Amino acid sequence: MKITLVKKVLEDGSPCAKCGDVQEKLEQKDQLRFIDETVIADVRDDNSRGMQLARQYNVDRAPFFIVEEEGREPQVYTVYFKFAREVLGPMAG
């Protein structure tokens, strides 16, 4: 399983507030260890990897998580709590 976290950088170069909140939750709950890659969606650069992923998966909010498993379609989560419950919960065991 590969988990990608996509965070947004705003026009002024600052991270989006919600992205910061989610990052904090991941750190507090020791869940960052499950994130394989963090990608930035820089709204100032339409070709940034995160913006490309947002277009590819038709996502218009950040942060979001892409969960890839062998032989399955990638799943996209735009709500941290749902992602934590459905993906991280079983992993933390």
C-alpha positions in Angstrom: 0.0 0.0 0.0 1.2 3.5 -0.8 -0.3 6.6 0.8 0.3 10.0 -0.7 -0.6 13.2 1.2 -1.3 16.3 -1.0 -1.0 19.6 0.8 -1.8 23.0 -0.7 0.4 26.2 -0.8 -1.6 29.4 -1.2 -1.0 32.4 -3.5 1.1 34.1 -0.8 3.3 31.1 -0.3 1.8 30.0 3.0 0.4 26.6 3.6 -3.4 26.2 3.8 -4.7 26.3 7.4 -6.6 23.0 7.1 -3.4 21.3 5.8 -1.6 22.5 8.9 -4.3 21.2 11.1 -4.2 17.8 9.5 -0.4 17.7 9.6 -0.6 18.4 13.3 -3.1 15.6 13.9 -0.9 13.1 11.9 2.1 14.1 14.1 0.2 14.0 17.4 -1.3 10.6 16.7 2.0 9.2 15.3 0.4 8.6 11.9 3.0 10.3 9.7 4.9 7.0 9.7 2.2 5.6 7.4 2.5 8.4 4.8 4.8 7.3 2.1 5.0 10.6 0.2 4.0 14.2 0.7 3.3 16.3 -2.4 2.7 20.0 -2.6 -0.1 21.5 -4.7 1.2 25.0 -5.3 -1.6 27.2 -6.6 1.0 29.5 -8.1 2.3 26.7 -10.3 -0.4 24.8 -12.2 2.2 22.2 -13.2 3.3 21.4 -9.6 2.9 17.7 -8.9 0.1 18.3 -6.4 -1.9 20.4 -8.8 -1.5 17.6 -11.4 -2.7 15.0 -8.9 -5.7 17.2 -8.0 -6.7 17.4 -11.7 -6.0 13.7 -12.3 -8.3 12.7 -9.4 -10.7 15.6 -9.8 -10.2 17.0 -6.3 -10.7 20.6 -5.5 -9.9 20.7 -1.8 -6.8 20.1 0.3 -5.4 18.3 2.0 -6.2 15.0 0.4 -4.9 11.5 0.6 -4.4 9.0 -2.3 -4.3 5.4 -1.2 -2.9 2.9 -3.8 -3.1 -0.8 -3.4 -1.9 -3.5 -5.8 -4.7 -4.6 -8.1 -7.1 -1.9 -7.0 -8.2 1.5 -8.2 -6.6 4.3 -6.2 -8.9 5.7 -3.5 -9.0 9.4 -2.7 -9.9 10.8 0.7 -10.6 14.5 1.2 -11.7 14.1 4.9 -9.0 13.3 7.4 -11.3 11.6 9.9 -12.7 9.2 7.3 -9.2 8.5 6.0 -7.9 7.9 9.6 -10.8 5.6 10.4 -10.9 3.5 7.2 -7.2 3.4 6.3 -5.0 4.2 9.3 -7.1 2.5 11.9 -6.7 -1.0 10.6 -2.9 -0.3 9.9 -2.3 0.8 13.5 -4.0 -2.4 14.6 
